[in-house]
Amino acid sequence: MPNFRIQRFVLSGIIGMLYILPQASAFSIDKLVVGTTMVVRGVDLEDYYFGTIKHLVSHKGLVRITETGSIEPDLAEHIQSQDAKIWTFRLKPDYRWHDGKPVTASDAAFSIDYLIRKVPVYKSHFSMIETTKTIDERTLCIHLKEAYPRFLVNLLVLRLLPKHVFAEVDDPGKFSDRRAAIGCGPYAFQNLDSAAGILEFRAFPGYPRGEPNVKHIVFRMFQNPDTLYLALRKGEIDLPYFYAAGTSPAHLPPLLRQSNLNLLSIPNTGVPNALFLNTQKPPLDSQPFRKALSKAIRYEEIARLMGGGYGTVANAGFVPPGNPEFTDTAPLTYDPQQAMDLLQSLGYIDRDGDGIREKDGKPLELELVLRLDTSGNARLAELLKEYFRNVGMLLRLRPADMALFRTISDQERSHQLLLTRTTPWGMMMWAGCGSGYLDARNIGWSLCSAKQFVDIVDRMYAAQDDTAYRKAASEFQHHIAADLPVVALYWENMIQPVPKRYTGWKINPMYGVLWEETWFNLQHTKD
């Protein structure tokens, strides 16, 4: 018999097959203009932001997440596993690629194998997969290396690729042909004008569910948030959007006075900004040193400045309260004297009176790699630099665009400290609770590999029922609170402005307001 967690997935899949088609098109929307700072450079597989946007509009996976956070089939119509090691997917009929060719199980098997071989991050996402096998045109079987009840969570990031297009593409990073953008979702790629900052999609007439209410979606790309929100206030865009993030509090005051906007408050199950400490790089391999860093930070000031009225001081256990596995650990606290005492006990002493501690004749200095594309990161990095300077430590800032950041963090793993966010999906994947961001066997920004950490994660990974999983997840959060491989700098609710003239916004835990259910339910507000 399937275990409890697998039964839940299969049952939600049956419910997920029941789509409600939209009402008549009297209130449909000809064009929706979305402003974003997610700048797309090309339609190749290595363009992170094109990959993000196609998840929202043009491409589909085997499974998807619902408004309530459950997982249900998407291209699959039925999912079955008796042992959480062998998974069988039966695809829905009648789905076609945007060039007219049918979507088959062979496309699904190819997509998984191709992404593992060609795109480095998928080696982590799908590291549990041993083999894929096509049974017939509509049936795919995936064999895992070991039982993994949470496998469908990892599949949430899979978007199928057309085998007939990519089979001959050796380097997907250099493949920017229009065919690279072919999907099987409700919208087909129309145009990318990099110079003008415009990315367009139009409703695909052959979509099995029917035609969405929104006919034409335009993403208008901005180089910075200031110009984006100016365009919003002037009515040049309908709404702003950034994946897994809301509007910065710095831009909220004028929006509160805009009578044409509603501001939606969305619980953020990710962490808007966190400090990841590489536990394999001295001196960060020392728990007392990591604790000293954590005690040097003014958390209430950060929550006020970065989160506005929507930010709160985070707990040491890292996982935000919106997550179902949340355990209430102790809040992070500012204690500069304790920070200085810990550094002193570790041999870091200011011997020359210049305010900077030294050890073995070398000043105490760390390098912080920060993402430039995340709103507020530069300001937050300067705050951290000030906080650490106050306890006798220098912080050297290394700003990085998304491509460089991923090279340093995911491929080279050469960083000491990373300043970045986590996404809702990132908190769910691997063994959940953000473990994939920490575990050296996965994305592993903190490169955790100690036996106690690994043992806890392995029990979460293999848990066969919710009771066992929640027990291990609670232990995990208490372990993080004590060991401090990561520091959540604050928690917040995401604020999403939307135009009042449209109604029917649906909120997805991973993608916010931009996803298929919004496209099929959004309409003009009735007078």
Steps between C-alpha positions, in 0.01 A plus 500: 500500500621854435608693806305798633703765319471328162126454543470874556678573172287257298172625643589865436581400144149371440354826624745696289358354179177697544552832326229765495491677166467879507177689448414671174755750374299818563741592779818357343821703485674578172842578648663492842828692544724372779793709616804316633868540581555138395694590186493229232803493270402203284268201472772239561480255790775678694309829521369478856225757463365370171483163674303661782255678270434200278397309814224760542358505149629270227636175642355218707625224726377162614369650827410841639424661835149621582377809683486298822856368463410144405657329199287376213561370146550754223592329173459171685145378554597225744802435722569175679767362730481205736838544663607864440789369292331413169262769373267461201347799319214470253486813281181674396409466132465787251784725617709640218816700469458847359629375163214248486680177588352283779642496853605145590656304784817493292516880530470472878774237532725695265444826692611350831806329356599801290470750786708281731774474235497856370387738777713481818230596752280209391771257604408607853125526444478151349795331670266235640403371152667181382324436167204612292313261272221550248239223524282622215413830333324630811669312786828586672672304777763664722724283718663675797823396670308448823151555637416873505142587601559872427603440139207692350618815679825490302306441178323835545789676324493271196368659181492264204713564192408385149731210419473563125653846557767438764623149414762644265593798720834428665540833681162640612666815631580599141165396353296823475298409196124571529450125521674504838188674637248238377283376784160336542334742743213746453724765339751482217813712485453791262799732519802614701628850430800530732575858396147616580470274803187324374408130524164391354276193511163439335228250582555165326183403307570127529509484880275214623349700785379767262601860451604696812322823592823698457585493130837674484764530775783753473791502743663843501848480650657778708858543612405614851194508730477881504418526129267199527287655775497835326354321195241335725390832648476649150283211380754370247490149650216310666698348786856434620632147545815335626512126555460404868520861618263787562527875475770653718360712786708789364264518202173450689413851631407652161319179401279525808367825354421344160120458488528265199702234683432224751791384715485126567685364805637154423666280765862440403606143571848587374755720675530847337867535597733260677870478577644162397827403669732254327559254784797344320702823479697621803417685717136429415554129574490598869154508666611759760621725217167462317319584822715811542392617154136436580521704820651801320187561287228753590196292400232745613659778296517275192136393539397865527711631214467210257158364587320822587180421685498153344832369636570313823812374680569142395561198717833321511336188352486672157162360381226769481169442682299469176657160437295202624810349666582818694636448853519797734868537591656793687503837319832637381637766734751784480771477766821678392674434832449127463623523141820674614552257789470202264746651252740577785480141624585378149819708496375794293640803685548863398869529587578828322194697605369565148162346578561183296579170664799293391613142537840361401590848373208518256196729528161334540340546157228307318361527149124529439364409155165672442246478221447831321160399359330466840338822619668654804804271501753780456353697789484191719862412421610846614311450826676166558833665423428759771381241754806282457732801511352590838628171649841524332450320170547620141247396237605520136201523263496315167189590298403244233238475229298180488737318263810575708318427824401153378854431382646590840230338715388196300803399294821629664360507856785739573309750715529576870170682547200531267223757526195381311140390544326166495190419299189315620591203278857511627371459854300192392753314283749230601392406855307824553552777760759661272730198537599507134655845542718371784583138416833455317337216305254743338518874423685523829583869539601429861675173401373317808635146520537424873366161605225637727371727223508224238327251730211738566460590132506133399218426745295788358577383146385143562208568742205277407227694682429853621564421866852374433569788263383772738706353784816502288417847361470639853834346592651653186387851592634470852829377357522800265418734789795361697750447217422820300614408146251761379346813650157617383537878516123560516164353401220682321171485318532580130303801373370463145334801333226410249266725298148538638349488152567126488360234729566127529862502619603156626799464732746215457741418787794480258420760235271754662230647273652404164401144411246301303202545732534877481519487122171307485314691772613861461240733351390861497333607822127539446368853548 
